[in-house]
Amino acid sequence: MLLRLSSYLISLINDKIEVRYEDLSSIAAISDLDHCDGIDWQPVVVSGGLSPPSLFGHSVAWDGDRLLVTGGYIDTNDTPNKTVWSFTFDGARSGKWSKEPDTTGCYASVKPGAVMAYDRSQKLKVFFGGGENGPNGVIAYDETVICE
């Protein structure tokens, strides 16, 4: 069984803020976005009323302007998340989620649990690896997918 708990930490060097995104555990669904002032963690205020579902096995990267979240699963039945989400900060402690268009259909080939990096010079999202539940256990992948 895939581990259903993950937390991502993004360091915003210019603003000296760290962001973590927590998701689905085997006990309860959590969709928290928090920041750290160097000592304490506090919730980020989300405006606009739109936000991604609780996810697990998803990919997260910082593109220099936004936090990008995609892939993974939306429930414990391993229903894949095919939506690309971005979080744009409008200050150190607040911002707004948006759905990003997948104009190329590239994200359909990204495996849950893949690691994502953002190539700022080329404006590309690079995914590597991932895994999913198979009939005989976890299937691990070692492929690279590049999306615009």
C-alpha angles and dihedrals in degrees: 000000000000117000107257100202126080139153126195125207121200121186115212100205098189095050095033091230129132121210127197128189117203123194145172121345128183089256106044141353114253128181103178127157111193138173131208124220090200094275112036135032116232132178119262110234109239118205130190099049094252121113139150120263119256104285139190130191090024130144124242132187140160114233096192093264107038143024108245122206126181144143128025126096133302097206144012090266087073094248103170122237109227096174124105113216129191129194116206117194118223090186138349093285107028143048148131137269120226134182112239121213118247094212094167099043088233097134093066088074095051111106121226111263094027117149113240129207127177120227100208096187093054095030091231133139111222119200127189133186127336134161143223139197115273132183091267100036137288118348110212121205129205099189130124122223122189120199132183 
